[in-house]
Amino acid sequence: MNKVLLKLLAGLSLTILASTALASSGGGSNETCDANTKPFVLVHGWNGSNSQWDTIVDRFVADGYERCSFYRFSWSTAFDDNVTAAKNLVQMYARITTISK
């Protein structure tokens, strides 16, 4: 019984680490943005995913916005509570604004 519980906890831990990595990663593309370009941080809702933003980002790019200015924040609605997700979002935004300067 203990081995099963340990395997479940290990799997859960890996899932949480992966969701944190996804939340921390983000966004912009490999191209270099103009230093004056303001970043757009896109956050999906409950049970959503970053792929929800594909069409919207494509429309903004078609209207002249730089693709590299869009960052997607992903979080796990199954494993992240609101406080954790908010902290990760703040950290991501801090990194983005540091890069943009």
N, C-alpha and C positions, 0 to 999 in steps of 0.2 A: 504493500500500500504506500509506503513512504517513497519508493522509487517512482511510482506513478505521480504522486504529488510533486516530487522534485522536477520531473519532466514537464509537468504542467506549468510550474512556476518558472522554469527556465524558458519555456516557449513564450509565456506571457512577458517575461523580462525582455526577450529579444524583440517581441512585437512592440513593446513600449519604446525600446531604443530606436527601432526603425521608424516609428511614428514621430519621435522627437527629431530624428535626423531629417525626415521629410518636412517637418514643420520649420526646421531651421534652414533648410535649403530654400531656395526660392527661385528665383526668378528670372532676372533679365537674361537675355541671350548672350552669345559670345561677342557680339559686335560692341563697339565702344560708343557710348552715348556722349553727346555734347554735355559739357560740365553744367550747363544751365538747364538741362532737361530735368523736369520734376518727375520723381518716381511715382508709379501707380502701384499700390499694394492691393492685390485682389484676395479676398478671403471667402472661401466657400462656406455654406451653412451646414446644418446638421445633415449627416450622412452624404454629404457632397464630396466632390473631388475637384482637383485642379483642372481636369479636362473640361469642366463646365465653362471655363473662361476662353476656350479656344476660339470660338466664333466671335466673341466680343472683342478679343485682342486683335483678331484679323480685321475686324471692321474699323477699329481705331487706327491700325497700321494703314489700311486703305485710305483713311482720311488724313494721313500725313504724320501720325505719331510714330515715334521710333519704337520698334519692338523691344529694344533693350531697356526701355523704361518701365516695363511691366514685370512685376514680381508677384509670384503666387505663393500664398501662405497655405500650407496644408496642415491639417490637424486631424487627429483621430477622435471621432465622436464616441467611439467605443471605449477608448482608454484615457483620453485627456479630459480632465475636468476644466471648467471655464477659467479658473485661476491659472492653471498650468498653460493653457492655450494662450491666455492673455500675456503671460510673462514671456513665452516664446515669441509671440508677435512683436512685443516691445523690443526684444533682443534683435530680431530680424530687422526691424525698422532702423534700429540704431546702426547696424552694420551697413544697411543700404544708404543711409544718409551720410555715413562716414565715407563710403565709396564715392558717393555723388559729389563730394566736396572737392 
